[in-house]
Amino acid sequence: MTQVGKMLMDEARQEEATQTVMNMLKSGKFSVEEIQEYVPRLSIHEIQTIAGELNRT
């Protein structure tokens, strides 16, 4: 796989992880710490940032 292909795959995985975190937060069933256990690709800080953005909307 080319370098560009790898970058695109990483970007897609990051976007998928972000969407999963958003869905888990919206469900209200998971804490930030629990989400990080299930979605280790994102840091606690990134998950908290997403949670903050969801709370503002």
C-alpha positions in Angstrom: 0.0 0.0 0.0 1.3 3.4 -0.8 1.9 6.1 1.8 -1.1 8.1 0.6 -3.2 4.9 0.9 -2.1 4.4 4.4 -2.8 8.0 5.3 -6.3 7.7 3.9 -6.9 4.5 5.8 -5.7 6.1 9.1 -8.0 9.1 8.4 -11.0 6.8 7.8 -10.3 4.8 11.0 -10.0 8.0 13.0 -13.4 9.3 11.6 -15.0 5.9 12.4 -13.6 6.0 15.9 -15.0 9.6 16.4 -18.4 8.6 15.1 -18.4 5.6 17.5 -17.6 7.8 20.4 -20.3 10.2 19.5 -22.9 7.4 19.4 -21.7 6.1 22.7 -21.9 9.5 24.3 -25.3 10.2 22.9 -26.6 6.9 24.3 -25.8 8.2 27.8 -24.8 4.7 28.9 -21.0 5.1 29.0 -18.5 7.3 30.8 -15.6 8.8 29.1 -13.3 6.3 30.8 -15.4 3.4 29.6 -15.5 4.7 26.1 -11.7 5.0 26.0 -11.5 1.3 27.0 -13.6 0.4 23.9 -12.2 3.0 21.5 -8.4 3.1 22.4 -7.6 4.9 19.2 -8.8 8.2 20.8 -7.3 9.7 23.9 -9.3 10.6 27.0 -8.7 14.3 26.0 -10.1 13.7 22.5 -13.2 12.0 23.9 -13.7 14.8 26.4 -13.4 17.3 23.6 -16.1 15.5 21.6 -18.3 15.3 24.7 -18.0 19.0 25.2 -18.9 19.7 21.6 -22.0 17.5 21.9 -23.1 19.3 25.1 -22.9 22.7 23.3 -25.2 21.6 20.5 
